[in-house]
Amino acid sequence: MTLILCTLLAIAFTSTANAGGETEPSVEPSTPAPSMEVDPDSRNPMLEFSRLVGGAWKIGPLRHVFEWGIGQSSVISRSYDAEGKLAAEARWFWHPGEKAIKGYSVDATGTFFAEMTTSFDGSLLTNELTMFATDGSTTDYTGKWDFTAEDSYDWTLYRQSEEGLVEVMSMSAERVEN
């Protein structure tokens, strides 16, 4: 893609620079431009989030809104408290180097930051996340979102411990109008 952009910029610059009739020597690219054909077997892994985008999700006292980022290459989530104030934001994206969906989340007070790796398996979304506290300490969690219907899911948060996963909390969510 970078080679294509550079080639297009070079063509645009050359066309403008040569408007006076001067000629520049022809330069052949040293490597061929990448194919613009789409592999029919490839698909955007972010599309797994489609079931969350649209409307808002009510879970306990919170309301979550999910929207697409640029070109459906990322997903942005905003969480609002019972008074409608922004409480937290998250963003997920496909990490091409790690071949995984990665995410980051912060709360409005700046007291937590989380890194996430998200996977999908049928009706189950799993977040493996590390929470970073302001003192630098970390806690590992696993969040499971089990989609029980098109407009509802059960959410369970587990803390990683020496004994394995320990359930911290569980709630049900349902899609509501914005």
C-alpha positions, 0 to 999 in steps of 0.5 A, a space after each residue: 500500500 505504501 508503494 502505491 501511495 508513493 507511486 501516486 504521489 510521484 505521478 502527481 508531482 511529476 505531472 505538476 512539475 512537468 507542466 512547462 513541457 520539460 521532460 524527466 527521464 522515465 523511472 521504472 519501479 524496482 519492485 512491482 506494485 502489490 496486487 489490488 485484488 482481494 483474496 476471497 478467503 480473507 476477511 476483516 476479523 473486526 467484523 466479529 464486532 458487528 453484533 455489538 455495533 448499533 444501539 446501546 447496551 444496558 448492563 447493570 447501571 452502565 450503558 455501552 455504545 459501540 461504533 466502528 472506527 475508520 474503515 471498520 478497522 477498529 471498534 470504539 466503545 464508550 461507557 456511560 454511568 447512570 447519570 449519563 456521564 462518560 465513564 470509560 472508553 475502549 478501542 479494539 483493532 487488528 494487530 497484523 504483527 500479532 495476528 490478534 485483536 488487541 484493545 486498550 481501555 481507560 476510565 474517565 478518572 485515570 485510575 485504570 488502564 487495560 490492555 486486551 487481547 480479544 477472540 471470538 468463538 461462535 457466540 462467545 467473545 473472550 477478553 484476556 486483559 491486564 489492568 494497570 493501576 496507578 501504582 504500577 501494579 497489574 491484575 490479569 482478568 478474563 472477561 467472557 461475553 456469551 451472546 444468548 440472543 441477537 440483542 442480549 449477552 451474559 458477561 462474566 469477569 474472572 480474575 486470574 489466580 494461582 488456583 485458576 480463574 475465580 469469578 469476580 462478577 457477572 451481569 446480563 446485557 441487553 440492547 436498548 435504543 441510544 
